[in-house]
Amino acid sequence: MVEHEKGKMENKRISIPKRGDEALLFSWPWENLNNFKYLLYGPIAGKVLYSIYKEKTIKNDDTWCLHILILFGLRALVHQLWSTYSNMLFLNRAHRINEQGVEFSQIDAEWHWDNFLILEAILAYLLCLSFPLLANLPIWDLRGVLICLILHIGISEPLYYWMHRLLHFPSLFRKYHWLHHSSKVISPFTAGHASFLERLLLCVVIGIPTLGTAFIGHGSVGLIYCYLLVFDFLLCLGHSNVEVLPGSLFQAIPLLKYLIYTPTYHSLHHMDMGTNFCLFMPVYDKLWNTINMNTWTLHKEISSRTYSRIPDFVFLVHGVDIMSGMHAPFVFRSFSSIPFRVKPFLFPMWPYTFIVMLVMWAKSRTFLFSFYNLRGRLHQTWTVPRFGFQYFLPFAAEGINTQIEEAILKADRIGVKVLSLAALNKNEGLNGGGKRFTDKHPDLRVRVVHGNTLTAAAILNEIPKDVDEVFLTGATSKLGRAIALYLARRKVKVLMLTLSKERFLKIQEEAPVDCQKYLVQVTKYQAAKHCKTWIIGKWTTPRQQYHAPSGTHFHQFVVPPIIPFRRDCKYGKLAAMRLPEDVEGLGSCEYTMERGVVHACHAGGVVHLLEGWKHHEVGAIDVDQIDVVWEAALRHGLKPL
């Protein structure tokens, strides 16, 4: 039934035009200001600050300005908290209504979802200037609550219903309402994503109960706070794309289904745009015969669901550091849709994130972080609740391996085909690049993959064919070994930085006899002072980078990447691949990667799945497979940067 409704939704989408066929009052007056639009709050904030500066307190006549700022801050918080919940896939994936992901294009379109808050703050400011009684309302008036409810149910609800139906007339829909319906997967921010005219009309709907109660003589500050916050809460509820109201509630109180809508109810309006027009109360759809007949059946099906779709591929990651821990869709959706960079707004949140990290260390288990679809297959990212520094604590190693092992066994149990280990989850010293788990559980059906074969291939294919000498740090690591052996076969001299003669000789002996001379052990960075191709597999300080000659190209596979200190040199990014163009539902960036780009080890797992390979890719990298994996990646549409 869900698929049937989704099919209807796609048919409807054909008629939704793109921007261009716009009418008067479609665009927002401050659309071109971008983030400078928040300066429009300036006169209100300025009035409060001026009152504090001159009077050392806020005058009674200016308290309403403070209330406007507080109230609209709280309203923004309501939307943000609903967005956080909506994106907590580890809590609600079984009850998602539309199981597709929100894509970058939709996130960009909804970026300025909060335009309506600026509009309503300005209107509130002007109303308080025009009607002094609004600036002197009491804190609470109980009789006003009843009056407000009567005005909302008797006027606002039917008024919104008919305005909404009118906006679905082809001429008005094409000029205004298509923007709201252009979001393929509704989210709490979709609630605010509409044309300027629509939000003006909604101001009338909101104003009737709040202003009406005040003009009757029973308005209060508390009532305005409660009404607007509940209004936004219900609006976000309907657009959350997660069914939170149990079907048993409506079975116990049948009348309730006509008094309050559900996320499923409003989602059906976005799927089949000819039904379910009400604001919050389905009684008006019932009254005018526009209720979708599948509403309650679909609601019961979704609310009682205890399962979700099984992924075909899992990328098992971990947190990098405290700051990047906030680069998550359930923290800030818009921030997670761009490559991670340290931003000033993150610093005040650092202490809270640190506390969350401690709680996760004590209590949390591996959880679902994000997902996308590729050629009909579900790809998920699971997160081990540990951060980078914890992998270097000797006493934490066993606990981390337990977390990884439990994730692998869960993936095997539910039917995942390929699980790819990210970053330190495949650390050689931790678990032998995943070999510990395949040795312990030889009957695993899920293929465990470290993906480093493609990582090596991506790095090697960045190096120009005419290079005859490279300097390699992290030379005896899993990746360093494979890169050194591959380049030696190409007759490229490799200066391998390592203090361990034993480990160097072991790698050298793996090379063909006629190629062993191309592997040279060095123990100091100064040995590469004439080499212009550096491959960095170990953290390199600015002081150590000084030994590179001008014009050096730093290729790297170290996480986090080195600081680009030398202006006279070129710094490559971490080995990465761009996903095929037919990827669907992708709306978050992988750490510092650009949109649509994933780390090469992630891409290596994707290739493993697409090729249908049945072997594990763990332990040492098979140098003979580097070109095989690279060619397979290109054949499936993955692209080097």
Secondary structure, DSSP 8 states (H G I E B T S, - for coil): -HHHHHHHHHHHHTT---TTS--TT-S-TTGGGGGGGGGGGHHHHHHHHHHHHHHSS--GGGHHHHHHHHHHHHHHHHHHHHHHHHT-HHHHGGGBSS-S---HHHHHHTTTTTHHHHHHHHHHHHHHHH-GGGGG--S--HHHHHHHHHHIIIIIHHHHHHHHHHHTSHHHIIIIIHHHHT-SS--GGGGG---HHHHHHHHHHHHHHHHHHHHHT---HHHHHHHHHHHHHHHHHHTSSB--S-HHHHHHSGGGGGTS--HHHHHHHHHSTTS---SS-THHHHHTT---TTHHHHHHHHHT-------SEEEEEEE--TTGGG-STTT-HHHHTS-----GGGGGGHHHHHHHHHHHHHH---EEEEEEEETTEEEEEEEEEEEGGGGG-GGGHHHHHHHHHHHHHHHHHHT-SEEEE-GGGG-HHHHTTTHHHHHH-TT-SSEEE--HHHHHHHHHTTS-TT--EEEESSTTSHHHHHHHHHHHHTT-EEEEE-S-HHHHHHHHHHS-GGGGGGEEEE-SGGGGTT--EEEE-S---HHHHTTS-TT-EEEE--SS------TTSEEEEESEEE--TTEES--S--TT--TTEEEHHHHHHHHHHHHT--S-B-SS--GGGHHHHHHHHHHTT-EE-
